[in-house]
Amino acid sequence: MPRRGHLVLIAGVPNSGKSALAQALSAAANVPTLYFSADQDPWQTTTKLIASLTGEATNTVATNLATGVGEGYYEDILSNSNVVFCFDSKPSLDD
């Protein structure tokens, strides 16, 4: 598990599970985390984070979000998460 205050870079070939690993570590650590996601959109990233936090399958979460099932529950889950996302593919130093 990465130590608090350390910068962590996860690298690998495409589709090797880098994002899934990073999100699982972030969710499990439950410490303030700034997560840069330049290759996933907010829908994918949020759906995967909710799945990590609830233990539900990603497809179940996606279906529930699309149909409004569990809307308040998922909002509560996200509001208690310490993960903050940045979806800008070219963040500046000011960002």
Secondary structure, DSSP 8 states (H G I E B T S, - for coil): ---TT-------STTSSHHHHHHHHHHHH-S-EEEE-SSS-HHHHHHHHHHHHH---HHHHHHHHHHTTTHHHHHHHHHT--EEEE--SS--S--
